[in-house]
Amino acid sequence: MSKSKANKKKSMAESAYGYLFIAPNLLGMLVFVIVPIFTSLLMSFTDWDLINAPRWVGLSNFTDKMVHDQQFWVSLKNTFVFSLLTIPLGIAAAFVIALLLNQSIKGVNLYRAAIFLPVGISMISISVIWRWILNTDLGILNYVLSLVNLQGAGWLSDEKYALFSVSAISIWKSVGFNMVILLAGLKGVPSHLYEAATIDGAGAWRRMTRITLPLITPSLFFVSIMSVIGSFQVFDLIYSTTSGGPGDSTRVIYYWVYQNGFKFFEMGYASALAWVVFIMLFAVTLLQMKFFGNKVNYEMD
């Protein structure tokens, strides 16, 4: 009996040491994650300008104010357009690159590193580079176009091109991450399946649709979810390239949240907007898991 008690005390002591080691992380999560989440939820039901005391307005921010806010609907439309441009094109580009890098070619590791490099560079630095490349008067892109007698454009200053331009930058930035995930999936496909399909007379397209795509669905599913979340949360790219302009052409939902909170000092309404975006993302993710989760093939046999 005494031995059992001794073992129990030893186990409790070991558990106490374990909790002691993770206490700083738990404290940080409490202070910097959990408390701000619940604070923003409470703020979303108030009218607060950062100066005067918050005033309780109930659901007014979600109903009257948001429904009649034209800029909210414009930013929501821009966010959907941005997502429709970046998600399919970004995943398709990453898949093609992953297929190419899955071949036995000379210098493949160098190519992988070069394509993944933008992922590790801060968005602010990337934005500075691309603002120079796409500059209307001094940009290298318009200069190259002029060499072949083509008319340049205001890629970031013209409403017709701005959203497409920032979408292209976003794809360039994220394609390396998606490529690594998809390449890992391709590496996991057993080679004997391709050999058997080739012996049976299956062509490249048939091998792609019947072997490759079904067996990398876990990677595709993960990449698609991360791409949806990333496209809805885009902010730093817009902030550092176009500031939501020209006009309202690149004002996405999170940039509108930022403007309401830190430019117009409407923290209550900004919190309400942020929660609406969270609910939308949560709903979209659930829909993805419901309609596509059961189509994911986790077997490699």
N, C-alpha and C positions, 0 to 999 in steps of 0.2 A: 504493500500500500504506500509506504514511504517512497519507494522507488517510482511509483506512478506519479506521486505528487511532485517529486523532484523533476521528472521529465516534463510535467505540465508547466512548472515554473520556468524551466529552461526554454520551453517552446514559447511561453509568454514573453520572456526576455528577448529572445530572437525576434519575435514579432515587433516588440517595442523598438528595437534597434532598426528594424526595417522601416517602420513608420517614421522614425526620426530622420532617416536618410531621405525619404520622399517628402518630408514636411515642407522644405523650401519650395518644391514644385507645386505642392497642393496649395500653399499659401499664395504663391504667385498666380495660380489659376483662379483662386478665390478673389483676389484683389483686382486682377487685370482682365478676367473673363466673366466669371459668374456675376459678380457685383455690377459691372457695367451693363450686362445683358438685362438684369432685372431693373436697373435704374433707367435704361432706355425704354423699357416696356412701360414703366410708370410715367416717364416723360411724354410718351406718345399720347397720353390722355390729358396733357396740359398745354397751356399757352405760356411759353417761357422765352424771354428775350435776353437771358444771361445777366440782366441788370436787376429787374424787378423780381419779386417772388413768383414762382410758378402759380398759374391760375388753372384750376381744374375745369376742363371743357368736355369731359366725357368722350364720346365717339365723334365729336365734331370734326376733328382732324381727318378721320377716316371717311366721313360721309360728306358733309357740306363742302369742306375746304378742298379735299382731294378730288371729288367729283367735278367741281367747277374750276379746277386748276388746269388750264389749257397746256401749260408747260409740262405738267406731269404726263399728260397723254402724248405730247410730242416726244419727250424723253423716253417714254415707254416704247413708242413706235421705233425710235432710233435704236434702242437696245435690241428689239426683235430683229430689225434689219441687220444690225451688226452681228447678231448671233447666227442668222441665216447665212451670212456671208462667210463668217470665220469657222463655224463648226464643220460643215461638210467639206469645204475646201481645205481646211487645215488637216482634217483627218485623212482625206484623200491624198494630199501631198505627202503627209508623213508615211502613209502606207506604201506609196510608190517608192519613196526614198528607202524605206525599210526593205522592200523587195530587192532593190538594187544593191544595198549594202549587205544583204544576206548571201550574195554571190561571192565566190572565191576570186576576188580581184586584188591586184597589187595596191598597197597603200590604203586598204579599207579602214584600218584603225584611224588613220589621219583624217579621212573623210568623215568618219563618225564624230570625231572630236570637233572638227570644224563646224559641222552642222549643229552639234549640241552647244557650241560655244555661246550663242546668243542667250541661251537659257540662264547662264550664270552671270550675265551682265545686267546691271540695274536698268530699269525702264527709263530713268531720267537720262542716263548716258546714251541709251539707244535713241531716245527721242531727239537729243541734240544732234546726233549723227544724221538721222532721217530728216530732220528739219533743214539741215544743210543740203542733203541730197535732193530734196523736193522743193527747195526754194525757187520761187518763180523767176527771179532775176539772176541769181548766182548759183542756182542748184546744178549739180552735175548731171541729173537726168535730163533736164531741158537742154543742157549743153550738148549731150550726146544726141538727142533728137534733132537738134539744129544741124549737126554734122551730116545727117541723112535727109536734110530738107523737110523735116517734120515739125509741125507747130507744137511748141511746148504749152503747158497749162499751169494754172495755179493749183497745184495738187492739194495743198492744204488751205488755200485761201479762197477757193471757189466752191460754192455750195454743191455744185454738181459732182465734184470729185473728192471732197474732203472725207466723207464717211467711207468711201471705197479705199482711200489712201490709208487711213488709220486701220482699216480692216486688214489691208495687205501687210502693214507693219506688225500687227498682232499675230498674223499667221506666221510671218518670218520669225518672230520671237518665240512662238510656242511649238513650232514644227519639230524642233530638236527633242523636246520632252516627249511628244507623242511618238516620234520615230523610235526612241529608245524603248518605250513600252511595247510597241508593235514588233520591233526587232526581237525583243526577248520572247514574244509569243511565237514568232516565226522560228526561232532557234529551238523551240520546244516541240515542233512538229516532227514526228518520226520520219526519217528519210526513207524507211522501207515502204511507207505508204506511197510515196512518189514513184519509187521503183516498181512497185506492183501495178500502179496505175499506168505507167509508161509501157510495161509489158502487155497490158490489156488494150493498149492502143489509145489511151486517153491523151488528148492534146493539152497544150498549156492552159487554155481557157477552162477546160473541164477539170483539170487538176486544181486550178485556182478556186473554182466555185464549189467543187465537191470535197476538197481536202483542206486547202489553205484557209479559206474564209471560215468554214465551220469550226476548225480547230483553234483559231485565234479569236473566237468570239469573246472569251473572257477579257483579253487585252482591248479589243474594240469597245466592249461595254464599259470598261473602266475609263478609257480615253474619252468616250462620248459623255459620260457623266462629268468628268473633270472639265471638259470643254464647255459644257453648258453652264456650269458654275462659274468658270472663269469669264465667259462672255457676258454674263449678267453682272458680274462684279467689276468689270473694267472701269478704272478710274484714272490711275496714274498716267496711262498712255494719253487719254484725252486731256488731262490737266496739263501735261508737259508739251503737247503738240499744238492743239487747237483751242484749248480752253472752252470747249463747247461750241465754238464757232466754225466757220463764219455763219452769222445768224444763229439759228438753232440746229444747224445741220448735223452736228456731232454731239449735241447735248444728250448724253445717256443718263439712265436713271440714277446711278450712283453719283454722277457729277451734279445732278439736280439736288440730291440729298446734301452734298457738300455745300452747294450754294445757299440752300435754305438754312443750314446750320451755322456756317461760318462767314457768310457774306450778308445774309438778311437777318441773321441772329434769331431765327425761328426754330429753336431747338426742339420744341414739342412736335412741330409739323415734320421736321427732318427725321425725328425718331419714328414717327408714324410711317413715313415713306420707307425707312429702312426695314421696318417690320413687314410692310407689304411686300417688299422685295424678297425678304426671307421666306415668307409664306409662299410666294410664287415659286421660288427655287425649290422649296421643300415639296410642293405639289408636283412640279415637273419631274423631280427626281423619283418620287413615288410612282408617277406614270411610267417613267422609263423602266423602273424595276418591275412594274406590273405587266407591261406589254412586251418587254424585251428580256426580262430576267430569266423567264422560263425557256428562252431560245438559246441561252448561253450554254455551250458545251464544255464541261469541265473534264471530260474523259478523253484520253489520248490513245485509246485502244483501236 
